[in-house]
Amino acid sequence: MRQILIVALSALFMCSCSLYQKYTRPEEIKTDNLYGEAVALSDTTSIADIGWRDFFTDKHLQALIEQGLKNNADMRIASQRIIASEATLRTARLAFYPSVSFEPTFSTKNYINHSSQQSYSIPVAASWEIDIAGRLLNSKRRSESAYEQSKLYRRSVQTNLIASIANAYYTLLMLDAQLEISETTAANWKENVRIMRAMKQAGMTNEASVSQTEANSCSIDASLFDMRYKITEVENALALLLGTVPQHFTRGKLAEQSLNKTLSVGIPAQLLARRPDVQSAERSLEQAYYATNIARGQLYPSLKLTGNGGWQETLGRAVTTPAAWLINFTAGLVTDIFKAGQKRANIKIAKAQFEESLIKFQQVLLQAGSEVNAALAQCQAARSKTDIRKRQIAALESAVVSTRQLMSHSESTYLEVLTAQQTLLSAQLSQVADYFEEIQGTINLYHALGGGADEDAVSPAPRTKREIRAEKRAAKREAKANAKLQKEGAK
């Protein structure tokens, strides 16, 4: 009774201590002014509340995102991590149940007088650890946190993948628009070269002006190859994100795109509930908290209940014994007296790792706030340049018309016309880049706020060998057709 009383009092004391307390967010974690003082917070609404299918309305882009969520290698790896962590959690939960072993044995002995003795036993052993120090409970909670973290990792991969596919898609639209402008300009410059040669024959200009015009025309022609190479490079990067072979992707026009114009960021505290990487960092902190409790629990003895039972019988001519039931039950407290110093050192290590996880969590939170601030500034800067760029292009178009009229009255040279056209081309390309920068800033802001993380990712679809071979053959045929088209375009 004295031993039972000691065990009961020890268990009561352990229940009252912090070893059984669940993790709570430390008070050091603050979200005040996380976006910076320059960001005005009007309400709690955020563009991150919009699902990615409603945020990205381009049908071609939606199809690419769905394909990426199915086939991307990182998404498939993240799904396997969830399966592994779920199995680990199941193991931690089973630790609360008693372990039972069954080891039947049979033995025989031969004597000099040719007699023999056989015996067999059918024992069953069971042991059960009573979790008086909370080690099993904290291990289970730690495994639960790791399981949730694996799901957060998958969500983080999903948000990064959606943002990367969208940025690559709109980069292609920007390059397409710039290529179209450059091709039109290249055709105009070829006409300029023809005009300059005619003017030289008429004695209206000199050879230097003709050479300068031809040089500018060649420069624009060379830039077309650079743009086509960049398009191919971005398409290859996009194909890698989608888990497919390099190919040409069907897409829309940059001028037809329209993303959400309302840049509502909500309150900084929402990052704790939306951004998967922030939540994952807190899960790491939570696991470090439970690891510290496990290390502290090692200082206390463990209570283990063991029992053995079975059937034993001896047979033979020399010795005979009746069959018997064997039953044994024990309960004991186990502790390592000479390892107390090692256990206290483990506690210090666990506490240091907890503080390290806390610092990392704070850093991830600050990084998230910085990304929101930078994306918002990018959007605002790009939008501020829109009206200025429109006025600049209007002025340059007027300058091109004016210099042409002046040249017709011999009050201006054709080089002035060419200079005005070159400046106009540069402004038009910059206007396309500004519009892309605004779209990219909106995508980055959506990603920085954790947008698209709450929607369920499309599970990777299992593919048969026949489907994989058919997909490869179709991709090769499409790649050959694209190569043929590129060669014809180059000619």
C-alpha positions as MATLAB code, in Angstrom:
seq = 'MRQILIVALSALFMCSCSLYQKYTRPEEIKTDNLYGEAVALSDTTSIADIGWRDFFTDKHLQALIEQGLKNNADMRIASQRIIASEATLRTARLAFYPSVSFEPTFSTKNYINHSSQQSYSIPVAASWEIDIAGRLLNSKRRSESAYEQSKLYRRSVQTNLIASIANAYYTLLMLDAQLEISETTAANWKENVRIMRAMKQAGMTNEASVSQTEANSCSIDASLFDMRYKITEVENALALLLGTVPQHFTRGKLAEQSLNKTLSVGIPAQLLARRPDVQSAERSLEQAYYATNIARGQLYPSLKLTGNGGWQETLGRAVTTPAAWLINFTAGLVTDIFKAGQKRANIKIAKAQFEESLIKFQQVLLQAGSEVNAALAQCQAARSKTDIRKRQIAALESAVVSTRQLMSHSESTYLEVLTAQQTLLSAQLSQVADYFEEIQGTINLYHALGGGADEDAVSPAPRTKREIRAEKRAAKREAKANAKLQKEGAK';
ca = [
       0.000    0.000    0.000;
       2.895    2.320    0.715;
       4.303    1.791   -2.785;
       0.910    2.343   -4.374;
       0.492    5.554   -2.368;
       3.916    6.814   -3.441;
       3.118    6.119   -7.080;
      -0.264    7.845   -6.807;
       1.220   10.924   -5.136;
       3.967   11.095   -7.745;
       1.429   10.893  -10.544;
      -0.679   13.610   -8.908;
       2.362   15.840   -8.575;
       3.363   15.278  -12.179;
      -0.138   16.069  -13.415;
      -0.002   19.427  -11.675;
       3.268   20.470  -13.321;
       3.835   21.900  -16.765;
       4.777   18.618  -18.420;
       1.150   18.022  -19.353;
       0.431   21.559  -20.575;
      -0.198   22.069  -24.272;
       1.807   24.497  -26.352;
       0.712   28.135  -26.371;
       2.179   30.880  -28.517;
       4.898   32.811  -26.642;
       4.150   36.389  -25.651;
       7.272   37.573  -27.497;
       5.505   37.073  -30.830;
       4.168   40.470  -31.913;
       2.543   41.484  -35.195;
       2.251   45.235  -34.589;
       3.407   47.284  -37.607;
       4.535   44.089  -39.298;
       3.856   45.597  -42.747;
       5.605   48.847  -41.874;
       4.189   52.159  -40.746;
       3.744   53.368  -44.334;
       1.054   50.747  -45.043;
      -2.422   51.987  -44.194;
      -4.733   49.312  -42.744;
      -8.337   50.180  -43.456;
     -10.106   46.917  -42.620;
      -9.552   43.206  -42.079;
     -10.338   42.184  -45.666;
      -7.498   40.818  -47.755;
      -7.055   39.738  -51.358;
      -5.733   36.470  -49.914;
      -9.367   35.568  -49.143;
      -9.903   35.079  -52.889;
      -9.354   31.571  -54.239;
      -6.757   31.245  -56.967;
      -9.366   30.209  -59.546;
     -11.217   33.484  -58.906;
      -8.020   35.533  -58.669;
      -6.512   34.237  -61.913;
      -9.380   34.377  -64.399;
      -7.376   33.572  -67.538;
      -8.557   30.135  -68.707;
      -5.162   29.220  -70.166;
      -3.438   30.075  -66.881;
      -5.992   28.109  -64.847;
      -5.354   25.019  -66.981;
      -1.594   25.388  -66.501;
      -1.943   25.738  -62.722;
      -4.120   22.639  -62.506;
      -1.602   20.709  -64.578;
       1.217   21.876  -62.315;
      -0.629   20.860  -59.154;
      -1.093   17.375  -60.596;
       2.347   16.720  -62.047;
       4.867   18.941  -60.246;
       7.612   16.891  -58.589;
       7.687   18.978  -55.395;
       3.927   18.533  -54.949;
       4.249   14.780  -55.306;
       7.133   14.664  -52.832;
       5.095   16.729  -50.354;
       2.244   14.199  -50.621;
       4.650   11.379  -49.750;
       5.879   13.340  -46.727;
       2.316   13.502  -45.446;
       1.998    9.730  -45.740;
       5.262    9.182  -43.840;
       4.386   11.617  -41.035;
       0.929   10.062  -40.695;
       2.546    6.656  -40.159;
       4.862    8.177  -37.539;
       1.871    9.663  -35.731;
       0.131    6.292  -35.747;
       3.224    4.743  -34.128;
       3.234    7.393  -31.382;
      -0.436    6.747  -30.622;
       0.088    2.981  -30.407;
       2.737    3.534  -27.717;
      -0.090    4.097  -25.203;
      -1.276    0.500  -25.607;
       0.353   -2.484  -23.856;
       2.753   -4.645  -25.811;
       2.038   -8.364  -25.976;
       4.468  -11.086  -27.078;
       3.783  -14.749  -27.798;
       6.773  -17.144  -27.964;
       5.861  -20.871  -27.914;
       8.841  -23.198  -27.354;
       9.487  -26.935  -27.644;
      12.586  -28.747  -26.338;
      13.799  -32.358  -26.167;
      16.557  -34.053  -24.112;
      18.176  -37.454  -24.841;
      19.882  -39.457  -22.046;
      22.542  -42.215  -22.085;
      19.983  -44.899  -21.276;
      18.198  -43.979  -24.513;
      15.441  -42.287  -22.618;
      14.192  -38.895  -23.688;
      12.262  -36.005  -22.289;
      10.221  -33.483  -24.221;
       8.726  -30.303  -22.904;
       6.804  -27.448  -24.378;
       5.532  -24.131  -23.123;
       3.085  -21.606  -24.483;
       3.972  -18.330  -22.703;
       2.335  -14.967  -23.241;
       4.098  -11.822  -21.935;
       2.652   -8.329  -21.687;
       4.080   -4.983  -20.571;
       2.468   -1.599  -20.181;
       4.177    1.682  -19.346;
       2.067    4.074  -17.285;
       2.754    7.589  -18.586;
       3.222    9.296  -15.216;
       5.861   11.741  -16.551;
       4.056   12.679  -19.745;
       6.744   11.315  -22.060;
       4.333    9.356  -24.220;
       1.819   12.208  -24.255;
       4.410   14.754  -25.337;
       5.762   12.349  -27.964;
       2.277   11.956  -29.377;
       1.694   15.710  -29.405;
       5.049   16.233  -31.080;
       4.145   13.696  -33.784;
       0.777   15.407  -34.260;
       2.560   18.709  -34.765;
       4.961   17.108  -37.271;
       2.003   15.641  -39.157;
       0.330   19.051  -39.376;
       3.645   20.548  -40.460;
       3.882   18.074  -43.349;
       0.469   19.245  -44.564;
       1.628   22.847  -44.200;
       4.691   22.035  -46.285;
       2.421   20.789  -49.038;
       0.360   23.989  -48.834;
       3.544   26.063  -48.951;
       4.687   24.198  -52.067;
       1.248   24.814  -53.547;
       1.311   28.594  -52.999;
       4.864   28.883  -54.329;
       3.984   26.776  -57.351;
       0.871   28.806  -58.200;
       2.804   32.087  -57.935;
       5.718   30.720  -59.999;
       3.440   29.447  -62.782;
       1.534   32.744  -62.869;
       4.743   34.801  -63.012;
       6.140   32.621  -65.813;
       2.860   32.860  -67.739;
       2.681   36.652  -67.536;
       6.377   36.884  -68.384;
       5.578   35.079  -71.629;
       2.718   37.498  -72.310;
       5.069   40.449  -71.739;
       7.705   39.006  -74.072;
       5.042   38.280  -76.693;
       3.849   41.892  -76.525;
       7.390   43.258  -76.744;
       8.188   40.918  -79.631;
       5.102   42.116  -81.491;
       6.107   45.767  -81.010;
       9.681   45.045  -82.085;
       8.570   43.145  -85.199;
       6.364   46.060  -86.239;
       9.214   48.476  -85.592;
      11.650   46.278  -87.511;
       9.357   46.395  -90.552;
       9.145   50.192  -90.229;
      12.931   50.487  -90.058;
      13.328   48.414  -93.212;
      11.042   50.924  -94.897;
      13.172   53.715  -93.426;
      16.280   52.164  -94.983;
      14.545   52.052  -98.375;
      13.497   55.695  -98.041;
      17.000   56.806  -97.003;
      18.560   55.071 -100.014;
      16.068   56.764 -102.314;
      16.825   60.136 -100.700;
      20.566   59.543 -101.171;
      20.060   58.862 -104.857;
      18.060   62.083 -105.048;
      20.871   63.971 -103.343;
      18.747   64.773 -100.269;
      21.013   62.954  -97.752;
      24.472   61.439  -97.475;
      25.964   57.965  -97.056;
      26.533   58.412  -93.318;
      22.814   58.859  -92.711;
      22.029   55.751  -94.770;
      24.616   53.697  -92.853;
      23.261   54.878  -89.500;
      19.734   53.891  -90.528;
      20.885   50.434  -91.643;
      22.786   49.945  -88.368;
      19.683   50.754  -86.323;
      17.617   48.383  -88.458;
      20.140   45.576  -87.932;
      20.148   46.254  -84.202;
      16.374   45.804  -84.002;
      16.530   42.651  -86.153;
      19.134   41.169  -83.788;
      16.995   42.008  -80.751;
      14.180   39.858  -82.203;
      16.356   36.745  -81.877;
      17.156   37.657  -78.259;
      13.449   37.987  -77.477;
      12.606   34.659  -79.135;
      15.389   33.010  -77.126;
      14.016   34.497  -73.890;
      10.555   33.199  -74.761;
      11.961   29.696  -75.289;
      13.883   29.957  -72.018;
      10.774   30.936  -70.040;
       8.718   28.209  -71.735;
      11.329   25.642  -70.680;
      11.191   26.897  -67.095;
       7.401   26.741  -67.165;
       7.497   23.185  -68.532;
       9.743   22.181  -65.634;
       7.239   23.614  -63.155;
       4.437   21.688  -64.857;
       6.385   18.437  -64.861;
       6.349   18.086  -68.646;
       8.735   18.331  -71.590;
       9.632   21.701  -73.190;
       6.922   22.869  -75.564;
       4.941   25.866  -76.764;
       2.077   26.848  -74.461;
      -1.179   28.349  -75.676;
      -1.730   31.714  -74.049;
      -3.652   34.950  -74.275;
      -2.625   38.592  -74.746;
      -1.136   40.887  -72.134;
      -3.523   43.715  -73.022;
      -6.492   41.446  -72.290;
      -5.388   40.633  -68.734;
      -7.025   42.160  -65.678;
      -6.192   41.206  -62.112;
      -7.755   42.412  -58.905;
      -7.215   46.168  -58.636;
      -8.000   46.372  -54.905;
      -4.763   45.999  -52.955;
      -6.296   45.146  -49.573;
      -3.776   43.472  -47.267;
      -5.837   43.029  -44.088;
      -4.222   42.994  -40.660;
      -0.758   41.525  -39.990;
      -2.122   38.945  -37.538;
      -3.784   37.185  -40.476;
      -0.360   36.036  -41.668;
      -0.277   33.696  -38.659;
      -3.401   31.993  -39.948;
      -2.767   32.162  -43.703;
       0.880   31.808  -44.638;
       1.921   28.142  -44.620;
       5.605   28.921  -44.049;
       4.763   31.020  -40.980;
       2.530   28.279  -39.616;
       5.216   25.691  -40.360;
       7.782   27.726  -38.412;
       5.396   27.816  -35.461;
       4.902   24.046  -35.726;
       8.679   23.659  -35.432;
       8.547   25.805  -32.311;
       5.722   23.641  -30.980;
       7.730   20.463  -31.561;
      10.712   21.996  -29.765;
       8.405   22.779  -26.818;
       7.257   19.160  -26.558;
      10.844   17.934  -27.001;
      11.778   20.018  -23.964;
       8.959   18.418  -21.965;
      10.136   14.965  -23.039;
      13.684   15.756  -21.872;
      12.374   17.025  -18.531;
      10.224   13.930  -18.138;
      13.339   11.743  -18.384;
      14.352   12.986  -14.918;
      11.439   11.132  -13.344;
      11.062    7.371  -12.966;
       8.865    5.350  -15.280;
       6.185    2.995  -14.000;
       5.947   -0.236  -15.952;
       3.480   -3.060  -15.433;
       4.547   -6.493  -16.696;
       2.774   -9.803  -16.701;
       3.614  -13.335  -17.861;
       1.358  -16.303  -18.260;
       1.170  -19.539  -20.147;
       0.957  -23.286  -20.229;
       3.914  -25.605  -19.575;
       4.088  -29.379  -19.757;
       6.934  -31.963  -19.635;
       6.658  -35.372  -21.389;
       8.907  -38.451  -21.423;
       9.619  -41.872  -19.945;
      12.334  -40.798  -17.545;
      10.656  -37.853  -15.894;
       7.052  -36.911  -15.875;
       5.601  -33.723  -14.431;
       2.045  -32.579  -14.552;
       1.057  -29.691  -16.770;
       0.862  -26.321  -15.074;
      -0.282  -22.772  -15.616;
       2.419  -20.139  -15.069;
       1.212  -16.683  -14.120;
       3.363  -13.767  -12.980;
       2.583  -10.068  -12.487;
       4.996   -7.277  -11.472;
       4.930   -3.504  -11.174;
       8.034   -1.377  -10.756;
       9.509    2.088  -10.926;
      12.573    2.356  -13.166;
      15.080    5.186  -13.274;
      18.756    5.637  -14.152;
      20.389    7.114  -11.050;
      23.836    7.585  -12.565;
      22.561    9.368  -15.714;
      21.032   12.399  -14.003;
      23.806   14.684  -15.315;
      23.290   13.463  -18.849;
      19.555   14.021  -18.578;
      20.029   17.572  -17.301;
      22.369   18.229  -20.227;
      19.660   16.968  -22.583;
      17.254   19.471  -21.022;
      19.689   22.319  -21.706;
      20.040   21.170  -25.303;
      16.268   20.995  -25.724;
      15.814   24.473  -24.236;
      18.481   25.917  -26.535;
      16.770   24.308  -29.539;
      13.456   25.794  -28.381;
      14.996   29.281  -28.255;
      16.520   28.699  -31.688;
      13.090   27.735  -33.080;
      11.593   30.838  -31.470;
      14.162   33.090  -33.160;
      13.523   31.397  -36.518;
       9.773   31.839  -36.083;
      10.203   35.545  -35.391;
      12.502   35.881  -38.415;
      10.035   34.115  -40.731;
       7.276   36.425  -39.499;
       9.418   39.510  -40.150;
      10.306   38.164  -43.599;
       6.619   37.705  -44.387;
       5.845   41.292  -43.388;
       8.762   42.547  -45.485;
       7.510   40.619  -48.531;
       4.045   42.150  -48.172;
       5.537   45.643  -47.927;
       7.804   45.100  -50.962;
       5.014   43.648  -53.133;
       2.660   46.473  -52.208;
       5.341   49.063  -53.018;
       5.975   47.332  -56.368;
       2.286   47.526  -57.305;
       1.965   51.152  -56.271;
       5.131   52.200  -58.116;
       4.047   50.445  -61.317;
       0.587   52.016  -61.183;
       2.085   55.441  -60.546;
       4.120   55.163  -63.749;
       1.110   54.193  -65.887;
      -0.255   57.706  -66.515;
       3.232   59.164  -66.909;
       4.145   56.531  -69.482;
       0.931   57.187  -71.436;
       1.730   60.893  -71.612;
       5.313   60.100  -72.649;
       4.178   57.856  -75.520;
       1.618   60.408  -76.664;
       4.313   63.086  -76.717;
       6.739   60.859  -78.633;
       4.111   59.897  -81.203;
       3.433   63.593  -81.701;
       7.197   64.184  -82.031;
       7.468   61.543  -84.767;
       4.623   63.178  -86.723;
       6.083   66.657  -86.215;
       9.586   65.711  -87.353;
       8.142   64.064  -90.465;
       6.252   67.250  -91.296;
       9.335   69.378  -90.681;
      11.424   67.110  -92.883;
       8.925   67.494  -95.717;
       9.550   71.240  -95.531;
      13.331   70.747  -95.344;
      13.398   72.119  -91.812;
      14.511   68.827  -90.261;
      16.703   65.873  -91.224;
      15.498   62.301  -91.509;
      17.867   61.314  -88.713;
      15.721   63.347  -86.340;
      12.739   61.311  -87.477;
      14.672   58.083  -86.854;
      15.750   59.251  -83.412;
      12.162   60.048  -82.496;
      11.052   56.601  -83.693;
      13.819   54.905  -81.686;
      12.806   56.768  -78.534;
       9.167   55.849  -79.134;
      10.080   52.151  -79.428;
      11.951   52.275  -76.130;
       8.974   53.948  -74.418;
       6.519   51.397  -75.813;
       8.650   48.500  -74.560;
       8.895   50.194  -71.169;
       5.124   50.597  -71.051;
       4.690   46.842  -71.553;
       7.288   46.191  -68.840;
       5.464   48.560  -66.462;
       2.174   46.755  -66.978;
       3.876   43.418  -66.382;
       5.528   44.815  -63.241;
       2.113   45.818  -61.904;
       0.730   42.341  -62.587;
       3.797   40.721  -61.057;
       3.518   42.923  -57.968;
      -0.132   41.917  -57.569;
       0.821   38.232  -57.841;
       3.638   38.680  -55.325;
       1.288   40.464  -52.933;
      -1.284   37.688  -53.275;
       1.427   35.131  -52.559;
       2.963   37.120  -49.686;
      -0.417   37.284  -47.941;
      -0.867   33.503  -48.210;
      -3.370   33.550  -51.068;
      -4.344   30.245  -52.631;
      -3.199   28.220  -49.618;
      -6.662   27.330  -48.319;
      -7.816   25.635  -51.499;
      -7.215   21.912  -51.693;
      -4.468   21.057  -54.106;
      -5.294   18.645  -56.855;
      -3.949   15.231  -55.857;
      -1.321   13.869  -58.211;
      -3.072   11.502  -60.578;
      -1.483    8.046  -60.898;
      -0.467    7.333  -64.473;
      -0.043    3.960  -66.146;
       3.015    3.064  -68.242;
       0.912    3.210  -71.378;
      -0.261    6.735  -70.558;
       3.306    7.856  -69.859;
       4.572    6.445  -73.174;
       1.680    8.036  -75.074;
       2.369   11.373  -73.372;
       6.045   11.213  -74.337;
       5.223   10.403  -77.966;
       2.734   13.292  -78.160;
       5.256   15.659  -76.574;
       7.945   14.638  -79.090;
       5.588   15.210  -82.012;
       4.631   18.627  -80.657;
       8.289   19.527  -80.032;
       9.191   18.618  -83.627;
       6.301   20.681  -84.960;
       7.369   23.661  -82.842;
      10.968   23.325  -84.023;
       9.774   23.288  -87.618;
       7.697   26.420  -87.032;
      10.649   28.195  -85.446;
      12.889   27.339  -88.404;
      10.285   28.644  -90.848;
       9.925   31.816  -88.786;
      13.686   32.309  -88.772;
      13.771   31.965  -92.542;
];
